[in-house]
Amino acid sequence: MRTVRWGILGLGSIANKFASDLLLVPNTELIAVASSDYRRAEAFSEKYSSKRFYDSYQSLFEDSDVEIIYIASLHPKHAELSIAALKHRKAVLCEKPLAMNEQEVKAMISASHSTNVFLMEGLWTRFNPSFQQAQDWIKEGKLGRLRYINATFSFNGLDRGPDSRLFHPDKGGGTLLDIGIYPLFLAYQLLGKPKNIQASAHLTAHGVDQQLAILLTYENAHAVLYSSFAHNEVMSATIAGEEGEIYMDSRWHETPKLSLVKGEEMVSEAFDFIGKGYSYEIEEASQCIREGKKESAKWSLDSSLELMQLMDSIRQLCGIHYPSDRNEKK
């Protein structure tokens, strides 16, 4: 199996977690990293043993040894940087959310198609083995017809101040794009597109959602979803059907443990994750590159687009707006 040569752009906390997992995945190599800050790029390169580092994203795009770039910048830069990488014929794994709105996602997909270069959203939960086990149980009919999903994601970020990226619209702040995407993904992946969406948010003075509740209605099911930066909680998830339930332990989106309950019987499964769990999306993207694929069958570009369309609808219901929305086609 040949080695896939990686680059990383945007060297914040998520990039550190990703890079540490990349070192654990066989047949991958970190070639180069890039940041707008020279010292950060140099320190990151030394920590994770990349061959080169740059204080220019353009230099990373032009590095002929790099095959695929993981983009971990702030949300509002995802589309611009991904499209630039694709135009330089670099495959892209872009951190979630793929972009800020539907129009940006469509532009990214168009760039992937026109250049014939791989693009995937880094929604790491989709690829971890515990989530795959939950999907397998559902496909095997263990739960019968699905009727209910409940999932939350919350932490207390109030002490970070109003200029934190969590609360700043110019930085893509708000719970929906940052953490609410995970409960929404769970409902979408298991139940598809809903018939009806209801949503209510508490907005900050800057107009982004500090706290968000979502109710999705399907033909025979409901999904109750919630995200918040205002408090901590136990973040578990429930998937219930007419014949059984799956309970995903906290923090459910990265949990290595889940349980299947059918009446009085319970079966639990626990998995030893490779690293922090980013390793599985790294394996998927790397294998797609080896096989010459332009997107992942496990998390397609159409799925990323439909998930973004749901987030756009929720934002419209709640009155959440970003500067990037001004560029949308009317």
Order of alpha helices (4+ residues) and beta strands (2+ residues): beta-alpha-beta-alpha-beta-alpha-beta-alpha-beta-alpha-beta-alpha-beta-alpha-beta-beta-beta-beta-beta-beta-beta-alpha-alpha
